[in-house]
Amino acid sequence: MREHERARHLGNTLVWRGDPGYESTRARMLWNELTPPRFPDVIVRATSEEDTRDAIGLARSRGLRVALRASGHSWCGSPLRDGGMLIDLSRLRRHTVDRHSAVVQPGVTSRDLAHALAGHDRAFPVAHSGSVALSGFVLSGGLGWNSRAWGPACHSLRSIQAVTAAGELVRCSEDENADLFWAARGAGPGFFAAVTSFGLSLHRLPPATMTTRYVFPLADLEDIAYWTDEVAAAVPSNVELSVVLTTADHPVRPGSPPPKVVVVTATVFASSWDDATLSLEPLRDCPLAGRSLIRQADQPTSYDVLFAGSDALWPRRHRAAADSLWLNEDFGTLLPGMGRYIAGAPSDESLVLAVLSPGGPATVPPPEDMAFAPLGGIYLGCYAIWRDQTLDEANLRWLRETIRAAEPLGAGYYVGETDLLAAPSRARRSFTPAAWERLQALRAEHDPDGVFEPYPHP
Ligand SMILES: Cc1cc2nc3c(=O)[nH]c(=O)nc-3n(C[C@H](O)[C@H](O)[C@H](O)COP(=O)(O)OP(=O)(O)OC[C@H]3O[C@@H](n4cnc5c(N)ncnc54)[C@H](O)[C@@H]3O)c2cc1C
């Protein structure tokens, strides 16, 4: 197809810089209210696989680099680049599900998929927030619910359909275009093809999902961190164990400010209620329970409740920035040092999260060879979340200082949540050295003209 035919076919899916509506379209490309001052030449609001192919053809003939976007949850705003073409895939939202597999388009969200699968008694390690699309999440590795037992989301990726830099629509799996498939399982925002659908293998919907939660004053952090290590050594892999340092929603006493708190949460995805209760046993007789502000034991839960909990921690319509680290330390070594930072956070909505990762002990080791690898047994996420535009610099500085304090303990970054703009080495240090080398070689082979944007960098 010739250039003008492609442009005509794409018609009103194209929004050029300078068109009425360009700025509001650009601002809608990210979930975050902190919209970086980067301006694509054109935004394509694709409605089909064909649009995606035409858009890449148009970009090639005009010499425009291509960036992609599904739900725009990239914390560092990787879909928004200066110049070039941004292809928005969020309108591609079809999915088909049968008993063992699903095929989903890039705009399908974690909530959509969890609901669709539940009707078939199936599940997938979807992202913790329901609004995150499967697309960038699976491509980054995907640290989803129950991923110590089921593996990161990319372990359950069986195939993709993608438009390559040459403009061809190809299917990739372990047997076809295996190199591209290897890269799709972890390359994240540096992947060099536009995925138009994902073939997923599914897991049985756990019949019993249950949560135990304790909330303690921040002053008790050190003791709690050591106790959490004991719990971590005792719970099976189908328990997701996390510690969040943040500010409570409510004051303890009327008139006092809401306190800084430590929230220890364990959620089990079990085959029966008896198994669920047994799996949460290590949290039952907490020796520090007398110091807790809140204790909720063995509460039956559901994906909707879990998503609602995440929505409260990572609320929409806020300014936000994040950074992350893998660590091979324990909670007792890591967390006490983090307490000081949460105590001094400029925003009460900010939080530090430490969670047992799929790279930790008692997890199913990744059987497949893929670009993604969990680089540590604990995953640390630091999240600055605020509303007031005039406090951007204070909150971003807090994030930088907090992650810097943990970095000496770090074993690498997670490409899906690290701030790739913080240092040029961030992308490289999100992979094993061998995986990084292979990614570079594959990019040079599959995208020799640099059609697709590389990893964002400072
Ligand atoms: C509130 C919130 C909760 C989160 N929870 C989790 C979590 O539980 N676990 C976790 O691992 N991560 C989590 N993340 C991080 C999230 O997985 C990544 O930001 C991911 O990139 C989001 O997917 P997306 O489709 O919205 O990506 P987008 O922001 O739309 O795109 C990011 C990049 O991914 C690439 N990309 C996206 N779609 C395609 C495609 N179809 N083809 C080729 N390249 C593509 C592009 O390079 C693009 O620049 C969370 C983020 C937020 C904001």
The ligand as an SDF file (V2000), in Angstrom:
LIG
                    3D

 53 58  0  0  0  0  0  0  0  0999 V2000
   -0.9950    1.4690   39.3180 C   0  0  0  0  0  0  0  0  0  0  0  0
    0.0570    0.5610   38.7390 C   0  0  0  0  0  0  0  0  0  0  0  0
    0.1170   -0.7620   39.1760 C   0  0  0  0  0  0  0  0  0  0  0  0
    1.0770   -1.6340   38.6620 C   0  0  0  0  0  0  0  0  0  0  0  0
    1.1200   -2.9100   39.1150 N   0  0  0  0  0  0  0  0  0  0  0  0
    2.0600   -3.7660   38.6330 C   0  0  0  0  0  0  0  0  0  0  0  0
    2.1380   -5.1070   39.1020 C   0  0  0  0  0  0  0  0  0  0  0  0
    1.3520   -5.5550   39.9330 O   0  0  0  0  0  0  0  0  0  0  0  0
    3.1220   -5.8970   38.6100 N   0  0  0  0  0  0  0  0  0  0  0  0
    4.0060   -5.4550   37.6520 C   0  0  0  0  0  0  0  0  0  0  0  0
    4.8500   -6.2370   37.2130 O   0  0  0  0  0  0  0  0  0  0  0  0
    3.9450   -4.1930   37.1820 N   0  0  0  0  0  0  0  0  0  0  0  0
    3.0010   -3.3410   37.6510 C   0  0  0  0  0  0  0  0  0  0  0  0
    2.9470   -2.0490   37.1790 N   0  0  0  0  0  0  0  0  0  0  0  0
    3.8870   -1.6430   36.1220 C   0  0  0  0  0  0  0  0  0  0  0  0
    3.3150   -2.0200   34.7560 C   0  0  0  0  0  0  0  0  0  0  0  0
    3.3040   -3.4170   34.5800 O   0  0  0  0  0  0  0  0  0  0  0  0
    4.1330   -1.4190   33.6140 C   0  0  0  0  0  0  0  0  0  0  0  0
    4.1350   -0.0250   33.7170 O   0  0  0  0  0  0  0  0  0  0  0  0
    3.5720   -1.8320   32.2640 C   0  0  0  0  0  0  0  0  0  0  0  0
    4.3720   -1.3170   31.2380 O   0  0  0  0  0  0  0  0  0  0  0  0
    2.1670   -1.3330   32.1070 C   0  0  0  0  0  0  0  0  0  0  0  0
    1.5840   -1.8720   30.9620 O   0  0  0  0  0  0  0  0  0  0  0  0
    0.8940   -0.8940   29.9040 P   0  0  0  0  0  0  0  0  0  0  0  0
    0.3510   -1.7930   28.8560 O   0  0  0  0  0  0  0  0  0  0  0  0
    0.0130    0.0800   30.5620 O   0  0  0  0  0  0  0  0  0  0  0  0
    2.1910   -0.1600   29.3660 O   0  0  0  0  0  0  0  0  0  0  0  0
    2.2500    1.2620   28.6190 P   0  0  0  0  0  0  0  0  0  0  0  0
    2.5830    2.3030   29.6290 O   0  0  0  0  0  0  0  0  0  0  0  0
    1.0620    1.4480   27.7740 O   0  0  0  0  0  0  0  0  0  0  0  0
    3.5110    0.9990   27.7120 O   0  0  0  0  0  0  0  0  0  0  0  0
    4.7870    0.9010   28.2920 C   0  0  0  0  0  0  0  0  0  0  0  0
    5.7580    0.3890   27.2460 C   0  0  0  0  0  0  0  0  0  0  0  0
    5.4820   -0.9760   26.9600 O   0  0  0  0  0  0  0  0  0  0  0  0
    5.7000   -1.2420   25.5850 C   0  0  0  0  0  0  0  0  0  0  0  0
    4.4480   -1.7940   25.0440 N   0  0  0  0  0  0  0  0  0  0  0  0
    3.2070   -1.7120   25.5680 C   0  0  0  0  0  0  0  0  0  0  0  0
    2.3500   -2.3910   24.7950 N   0  0  0  0  0  0  0  0  0  0  0  0
    3.0590   -2.9010   23.7740 C   0  0  0  0  0  0  0  0  0  0  0  0
    2.7190   -3.7210   22.6580 C   0  0  0  0  0  0  0  0  0  0  0  0
    1.4670   -4.1590   22.4420 N   0  0  0  0  0  0  0  0  0  0  0  0
    3.7060   -4.0800   21.7990 N   0  0  0  0  0  0  0  0  0  0  0  0
    4.9990   -3.6770   22.0030 C   0  0  0  0  0  0  0  0  0  0  0  0
    5.3620   -2.9070   23.0270 N   0  0  0  0  0  0  0  0  0  0  0  0
    4.4000   -2.5200   23.9140 C   0  0  0  0  0  0  0  0  0  0  0  0
    6.0710    0.0650   24.9190 C   0  0  0  0  0  0  0  0  0  0  0  0
    7.4780    0.0960   24.7580 O   0  0  0  0  0  0  0  0  0  0  0  0
    5.6540    1.1180   25.9350 C   0  0  0  0  0  0  0  0  0  0  0  0
    6.5220    2.2350   25.9490 O   0  0  0  0  0  0  0  0  0  0  0  0
    1.9950   -1.1630   37.6660 C   0  0  0  0  0  0  0  0  0  0  0  0
    1.9280    0.1610   37.2260 C   0  0  0  0  0  0  0  0  0  0  0  0
    0.9700    1.0180   37.7630 C   0  0  0  0  0  0  0  0  0  0  0  0
    0.9150    2.4560   37.3020 C   0  0  0  0  0  0  0  0  0  0  0  0
  1  2  1  0
  2  3  1  0
  2 52  2  0
  3  4  2  0
  4  5  1  0
  4 50  1  0
  5  6  2  0
  6  7  1  0
  6 13  1  0
  7  8  2  0
  7  9  1  0
  9 10  1  0
 10 11  2  0
 10 12  1  0
 12 13  2  0
 13 14  1  0
 14 15  1  0
 14 50  1  0
 15 16  1  0
 16 17  1  0
 16 18  1  0
 18 19  1  0
 18 20  1  0
 20 21  1  0
 20 22  1  0
 22 23  1  0
 23 24  1  0
 24 25  2  0
 24 26  1  0
 24 27  1  0
 27 28  1  0
 28 29  2  0
 28 30  1  0
 28 31  1  0
 31 32  1  0
 32 33  1  0
 33 34  1  0
 33 48  1  0
 34 35  1  0
 35 36  1  0
 35 46  1  0
 36 37  1  0
 36 45  1  0
 37 38  2  0
 38 39  1  0
 39 40  1  0
 39 45  2  0
 40 41  1  0
 40 42  2  0
 42 43  1  0
 43 44  2  0
 44 45  1  0
 46 47  1  0
 46 48  1  0
 48 49  1  0
 50 51  2  0
 51 52  1  0
 52 53  1  0
M  END
$$$$
